[in-house]
Amino acid sequence: MKHRLINAKSVDTLIEEIDKSIKKSFTPTIAFIYLSVKYDIPYLVNILDKYDFVIVGSTTHGEIYADDSLGVNIEAQTITCMLLDLDKTSFHLKLKEKAESTHYEFGVKMAKWSRKKVDSPTVLTLTAGLAFNNESYIQGLQTGVRHLFGAAAGDDNLFQGTHVFSGKKLISHGALVLVIDNEKVDIVSTRSFGWSGIGTQRIVTKSTQNIVYTIDDKPAVEFYKDYLNISSSDMPGMGVDYPMEVVLKNGQTVYRAALHINDDGSLLFAGHVEEHAKVRISAPMGGGIIDYVGQSIDDSLGKVEGFEADFTLIFPCASHKNLLGSYAIKEIEAVYTKTKKAPLIGFYAYGEIASSKLSNAFHNETFVTVQLREK
């Protein structure tokens, strides 16, 4: 499979590089384009409409790419693109603004569309909107799709608005779904965690979907302010670096990053937090985070004999970049090495999506790696 990686600092430069690639007897069928919100995205989408290949686009909190010619890179406020000549009969794309009454119903409809396109689908989904209820949407999507992965778009840690796009449309509250035919593409995906709960568990006494109003009958923001000895101005940054560990009623543990403080002291989280869940602050496990990512890939590849990916997609949480700083590149280098240096593209996200044996597949503070090989 042929590929071309491009990193640009203007829309016009990106288009010039795409045109150069196509002129070199390369006919891409799909492009993954991840970029900062600082660019004129409507302008970009309008230009991209002229190409025949499918566009999978998202805004980010940082762009990631790697291959033999460019090496391993983490960028900020750039445009990163991977062009591929993947068999065009092996995938289908849908981009839709949420219009249904609930996010769950929206997910159900996207699942039905996916199953109509492919009998045995794996779904890549990217979501947009800080108020988009990823948890409910994923639960709806899982009614028809067992294998899925993806991420919630970012916006350079501004927490003002995120977007996903194709070559025809840009949306700010909805989802992009790329359906991949398992009969034509082999997929190995992994996810790894690097945070652990600390302190005494508390009880969520009032919440609605991804908004937590009170914990132990006190405003949710006080839970963070008291434990971490911070002020409201330190949020939501501290709410991403020190997420809330949530033990759900079904016994599953998930991590939820706080994205916004409401005027009443409630917190908007990047995922559902049910009432009466047990919660506590969690802290990162230092440099061990890098080891966990590499080990998760080893574990997944150990179950698939002789697998070598054609390309890799990654979706690490924005907290990994915030926490690791200059060491973040070592995490990406580990992934690149473990995946046998398959071309790689990804972005730092506000939430990560990965298949799970349990009912919940939307996470925060994780690192999702997806290796794909054309049959």
C-alpha positions as CSV (number, residue, x, y, z in Angstrom):
1,M,0.0,0.0,0.0
2,K,1.3,3.4,-1.0
3,H,1.1,6.4,1.4
4,R,2.2,10.0,1.6
5,L,2.6,12.0,4.8
6,I,2.3,15.8,4.7
7,N,2.8,18.4,7.4
8,A,2.0,22.0,6.5
9,K,1.5,25.3,8.2
10,S,-1.0,26.7,5.8
11,V,-4.0,25.4,3.8
12,D,-2.5,26.5,0.5
13,T,0.8,24.6,1.3
14,L,-1.2,21.5,2.1
15,I,-3.1,21.6,-1.2
16,E,0.1,22.2,-3.1
17,E,1.7,19.1,-1.5
18,I,-1.4,17.0,-2.2
19,D,-1.4,18.0,-5.9
20,K,2.3,17.2,-6.1
21,S,1.7,13.7,-4.7
22,I,-1.1,13.0,-7.1
23,K,1.0,14.0,-10.1
24,K,3.6,11.4,-9.2
25,S,1.4,8.5,-10.4
26,F,-0.2,8.1,-7.0
27,T,-4.0,7.8,-6.8
28,P,-5.1,8.1,-3.1
29,T,-8.5,6.9,-2.2
30,I,-8.6,8.3,1.4
31,A,-7.0,11.1,3.4
32,F,-6.8,11.5,7.1
33,I,-6.4,15.3,7.8
34,Y,-5.9,16.5,11.4
35,L,-5.3,20.2,12.1
36,S,-5.5,23.1,14.6
37,V,-8.6,25.2,15.0
38,K,-6.6,28.3,14.1
39,Y,-6.9,27.6,10.4
40,D,-9.7,28.6,8.0
41,I,-11.4,25.2,8.0
42,P,-14.4,26.2,5.9
43,Y,-12.0,27.4,3.2
44,L,-10.1,24.1,3.4
45,V,-13.3,22.0,3.2
46,N,-14.4,23.9,0.1
47,I,-11.1,23.2,-1.7
48,L,-11.0,19.5,-0.7
49,D,-14.3,19.0,-2.4
50,K,-12.5,18.9,-5.7
51,Y,-10.7,15.6,-5.0
52,D,-12.1,12.1,-5.6
53,F,-10.7,10.6,-2.4
54,V,-12.6,10.4,0.9
55,I,-11.6,12.9,3.7
56,V,-11.5,11.9,7.4
57,G,-10.9,15.3,9.1
58,S,-10.8,16.6,12.7
59,T,-9.5,19.4,14.8
60,T,-6.9,18.5,17.4
61,H,-4.9,19.4,20.5
62,G,-1.8,18.5,18.6
63,E,-0.9,16.5,15.5
64,I,1.2,13.3,15.3
65,Y,2.9,11.5,12.4
66,A,5.7,9.2,11.6
67,D,7.3,7.3,8.7
68,D,10.7,6.3,7.4
69,S,11.3,9.5,5.5
70,L,10.0,12.1,8.1
71,G,10.8,10.3,11.3
72,V,8.6,10.6,14.4
73,N,7.0,13.9,15.1
74,I,4.6,15.7,17.4
75,E,3.4,19.1,16.2
76,A,1.2,21.9,17.5
77,Q,-1.0,24.2,15.4
78,T,-0.2,22.6,12.1
79,I,-2.0,20.6,9.4
80,T,-1.1,16.9,9.1
81,C,-2.3,14.6,6.3
82,M,-1.8,11.0,5.4
83,L,-2.9,10.0,1.9
84,L,-3.5,6.3,1.2
85,D,-4.5,4.1,-1.8
86,L,-6.6,1.7,0.3
87,D,-9.0,-0.4,-1.7
88,K,-11.9,2.0,-2.1
89,T,-14.5,-0.8,-1.9
90,S,-13.3,-1.5,1.7
91,F,-14.7,1.6,3.4
92,H,-17.7,4.0,3.4
93,L,-18.0,7.4,5.1
94,K,-20.9,9.4,6.6
95,L,-20.7,12.8,8.3
96,K,-23.8,13.9,10.1
97,E,-24.8,16.8,12.4
98,K,-26.8,15.5,15.4
99,A,-30.5,16.2,14.8
100,E,-32.2,13.3,16.7
101,S,-33.8,13.9,20.1
102,T,-31.0,12.1,22.0
103,H,-27.4,11.2,21.4
104,Y,-28.2,7.5,22.0
105,E,-30.8,7.6,19.1
106,F,-28.2,9.4,16.9
107,G,-25.8,6.5,17.6
108,V,-28.4,3.9,16.8
109,K,-29.1,5.5,13.4
110,M,-25.4,5.6,12.6
111,A,-25.1,1.9,13.6
112,K,-28.0,1.0,11.3
113,W,-26.4,2.9,8.4
114,S,-23.1,1.1,9.0
115,R,-24.6,-2.3,9.0
116,K,-26.4,-1.5,5.7
117,K,-23.0,-0.7,4.1
118,V,-21.0,-3.7,5.4
119,D,-22.1,-7.1,6.9
120,S,-19.0,-7.3,9.1
121,P,-18.0,-3.7,10.0
122,T,-15.4,-2.0,12.1
123,V,-16.2,1.6,12.7
124,L,-13.9,4.6,13.1
125,T,-15.9,7.5,14.6
126,L,-14.7,11.0,15.3
127,T,-17.0,13.3,17.2
128,A,-17.3,17.1,17.5
129,G,-18.8,19.4,20.1
130,L,-17.8,20.0,23.8
131,A,-21.4,19.4,24.8
132,F,-21.7,16.2,22.6
133,N,-22.6,13.3,24.8
134,N,-20.0,10.8,23.6
135,E,-21.0,8.2,26.2
136,S,-24.7,8.0,25.0
137,Y,-23.7,8.2,21.4
138,I,-21.3,5.3,21.7
139,Q,-23.9,3.2,23.6
140,G,-26.2,3.7,20.7
141,L,-23.6,2.9,18.1
142,Q,-22.8,-0.3,19.9
143,T,-26.3,-1.6,19.4
144,G,-25.3,-2.5,15.8
145,V,-21.4,-2.3,15.8
146,R,-19.3,-4.5,18.0
147,H,-15.8,-3.3,17.0
148,L,-15.2,0.5,17.0
149,F,-12.5,3.0,17.8
150,G,-11.9,6.7,17.4
151,A,-11.8,10.0,19.4
152,A,-13.4,13.2,20.3
153,A,-11.9,16.2,18.4
154,G,-9.8,18.8,20.2
155,D,-9.3,22.6,19.9
156,D,-5.8,23.3,21.2
157,N,-6.9,23.2,24.8
158,L,-9.1,26.3,24.3
159,F,-12.3,24.4,25.2
160,Q,-14.3,26.7,22.9
161,G,-15.4,24.4,20.1
162,T,-14.3,21.4,18.1
163,H,-15.0,20.2,14.6
164,V,-15.0,17.2,12.3
165,F,-15.2,17.4,8.5
166,S,-15.1,15.6,5.2
167,G,-14.5,17.0,1.7
168,K,-18.1,18.2,1.5
169,K,-19.1,19.4,5.0
170,L,-17.9,20.8,8.3
171,I,-19.8,20.1,11.5
172,S,-19.5,21.3,15.1
173,H,-21.9,19.0,17.0
174,G,-22.2,15.5,15.5
175,A,-20.1,12.6,14.2
176,L,-18.0,11.3,11.4
177,V,-18.3,7.5,10.8
178,L,-15.9,5.6,8.6
179,V,-17.1,2.0,8.1
180,I,-14.3,-0.5,7.3
181,D,-15.1,-4.0,5.9
182,N,-13.5,-6.6,8.0
183,E,-13.5,-9.0,5.1
184,K,-11.1,-6.8,3.3
185,V,-9.0,-5.1,6.1
186,D,-7.5,-6.8,9.1
187,I,-7.5,-4.6,12.2
188,V,-5.7,-4.9,15.6
189,S,-6.6,-2.3,18.2
190,T,-5.4,-1.6,21.7
191,R,-5.9,0.9,24.5
192,S,-3.8,1.6,27.6
193,F,-4.3,3.6,30.7
194,G,-1.7,5.5,32.8
195,W,-3.7,6.9,35.8
196,S,-4.7,5.5,39.1
197,G,-7.2,6.6,41.7
198,I,-6.0,8.2,44.9
199,G,-7.7,9.2,48.2
200,T,-11.1,8.4,49.6
201,Q,-14.1,7.6,47.3
202,R,-17.0,10.0,47.3
203,I,-20.5,9.6,45.9
204,V,-22.1,11.5,43.0
205,T,-25.3,12.8,44.5
206,K,-26.7,14.6,41.4
207,S,-25.8,14.3,37.8
208,T,-27.4,14.3,34.3
209,Q,-25.5,12.5,31.6
210,N,-22.1,14.2,31.4
211,I,-22.8,17.0,33.9
212,V,-22.1,16.4,37.5
213,Y,-23.9,18.9,39.9
214,T,-23.0,17.6,43.3
215,I,-20.6,15.2,45.0
216,D,-21.4,14.3,48.6
217,D,-24.1,17.0,48.2
218,K,-21.5,19.8,47.5
219,P,-20.9,21.6,44.2
220,A,-18.8,19.3,42.0
221,V,-16.1,21.9,41.5
222,E,-15.5,21.9,45.3
223,F,-14.4,18.2,45.0
224,Y,-11.5,19.3,42.9
225,K,-10.7,22.6,44.7
226,D,-10.6,21.0,48.1
227,Y,-8.6,17.9,47.2
228,L,-6.0,19.6,44.9
229,N,-5.9,22.9,46.7
230,I,-6.7,24.9,43.5
231,S,-8.9,27.8,42.4
232,S,-11.6,27.8,39.8
233,S,-9.1,29.5,37.4
234,D,-7.0,26.3,37.5
235,M,-9.8,24.4,35.9
236,P,-10.4,22.8,33.4
237,G,-6.7,22.2,32.9
238,M,-6.3,20.4,36.2
239,G,-9.5,18.5,35.5
240,V,-7.8,16.9,32.4
241,D,-4.5,16.2,34.1
242,Y,-6.1,14.8,37.2
243,P,-9.3,13.1,36.0
244,M,-12.1,11.7,38.1
245,E,-11.9,7.9,38.6
246,V,-15.5,6.7,38.3
247,V,-16.7,3.2,39.4
248,L,-19.9,2.6,37.5
249,K,-22.8,0.5,38.8
250,N,-21.8,-2.4,36.6
251,G,-18.4,-2.5,38.3
252,Q,-16.4,-1.0,35.4
253,T,-13.9,1.7,36.2
254,V,-13.5,4.7,33.8
255,Y,-11.7,8.0,33.9
256,R,-13.5,11.3,33.2
257,A,-11.8,14.6,32.4
258,A,-13.5,17.8,33.5
259,L,-13.9,20.2,30.5
260,H,-15.8,23.1,31.9
261,I,-17.1,24.8,35.1
262,N,-20.7,26.0,34.9
263,D,-21.9,29.0,36.8
264,D,-23.6,26.9,39.5
265,G,-20.4,25.0,40.3
266,S,-21.3,21.9,38.3
267,L,-18.8,20.3,36.0
268,L,-19.1,19.3,32.4
269,F,-17.2,16.0,31.8
270,A,-16.0,14.4,28.6
271,G,-18.3,11.4,29.2
272,H,-21.3,10.1,31.1
273,V,-21.1,10.0,34.9
274,E,-24.1,8.3,36.5
275,E,-25.7,9.2,39.8
276,H,-24.5,7.3,42.8
277,A,-21.3,6.3,41.1
278,K,-18.2,6.1,43.4
279,V,-15.6,8.7,42.5
280,R,-12.2,9.9,43.5
281,I,-9.3,12.0,42.1
282,S,-6.8,10.1,40.0
283,A,-3.1,10.8,39.4
284,P,-0.8,9.9,36.5
285,M,1.7,7.1,37.0
286,G,4.7,9.1,35.8
287,G,7.0,7.6,33.2
288,G,5.3,4.3,33.5
289,I,2.6,5.6,31.1
290,I,5.0,5.1,28.2
291,D,5.7,1.5,29.3
292,Y,2.0,0.7,29.5
293,V,1.4,1.9,25.9
294,G,4.2,-0.3,24.5
295,Q,3.1,-3.3,26.6
296,S,-0.5,-3.0,25.4
297,I,0.7,-3.3,21.8
298,D,2.9,-6.3,22.5
299,D,-0.1,-8.0,24.2
300,S,-2.4,-7.4,21.2
301,L,0.1,-8.5,18.6
302,G,0.9,-11.6,20.6
303,K,-2.6,-12.8,19.8
304,V,-2.2,-12.3,16.0
305,E,0.6,-14.3,14.5
306,G,2.7,-12.6,11.8
307,F,0.7,-9.4,11.7
308,E,2.4,-6.4,10.1
309,A,0.3,-3.3,9.7
310,D,0.2,-1.2,6.5
311,F,-0.5,1.9,8.5
312,T,-1.4,2.9,12.1
313,L,-3.9,5.3,13.6
314,I,-3.4,6.6,17.1
315,F,-5.6,8.6,19.5
316,P,-3.9,9.6,22.7
317,C,-5.7,11.7,25.3
318,A,-4.6,15.4,25.4
319,S,-3.6,14.8,29.0
320,H,-0.7,12.6,27.8
321,K,0.8,15.6,26.0
322,N,0.1,18.0,28.9
323,L,1.7,15.6,31.4
324,L,4.7,14.2,29.5
325,G,5.8,17.5,27.9
326,S,9.0,17.0,26.0
327,Y,8.9,13.3,26.9
328,A,5.7,12.8,24.9
329,I,7.7,12.1,21.8
330,K,9.1,8.9,23.6
331,E,5.6,7.6,23.9
332,I,5.0,8.0,20.1
333,E,8.5,6.5,19.3
334,A,7.5,3.5,21.4
335,V,4.3,3.0,19.4
336,Y,6.2,3.4,16.1
337,T,8.8,0.9,17.1
338,K,6.3,-1.6,18.4
339,T,4.1,-1.4,15.3
340,K,7.2,-2.3,13.2
341,K,7.5,1.3,11.8
342,A,4.3,1.3,9.9
343,P,3.4,4.8,8.7
344,L,1.5,6.5,11.5
345,I,-0.9,9.4,11.9
346,G,-2.9,10.6,14.9
347,F,-3.9,13.5,17.1
348,Y,-4.3,14.4,20.8
349,A,-8.0,14.1,21.6
350,Y,-10.6,15.1,24.2
351,G,-11.8,11.6,24.6
352,E,-10.9,8.1,23.2
353,I,-13.1,5.4,21.8
354,A,-12.2,1.7,21.8
355,S,-14.0,-1.6,21.8
356,S,-14.6,-3.1,25.2
357,K,-15.8,-6.5,26.5
358,L,-17.9,-4.4,28.9
359,S,-20.7,-2.1,27.8
360,N,-18.7,1.1,27.9
361,A,-16.3,2.0,25.1
362,F,-15.7,5.7,25.7
363,H,-12.8,6.7,27.8
364,N,-10.6,9.6,28.9
365,E,-6.9,9.5,29.8
366,T,-6.2,6.6,27.5
367,F,-4.0,5.9,24.4
368,V,-5.8,4.1,21.6
369,T,-3.7,2.4,18.9
370,V,-5.2,0.9,15.7
371,Q,-3.2,-1.1,13.2
372,L,-4.7,-1.8,9.8
373,R,-3.6,-4.2,7.1
374,E,-5.2,-4.7,3.7
375,K,-6.0,-8.3,2.9
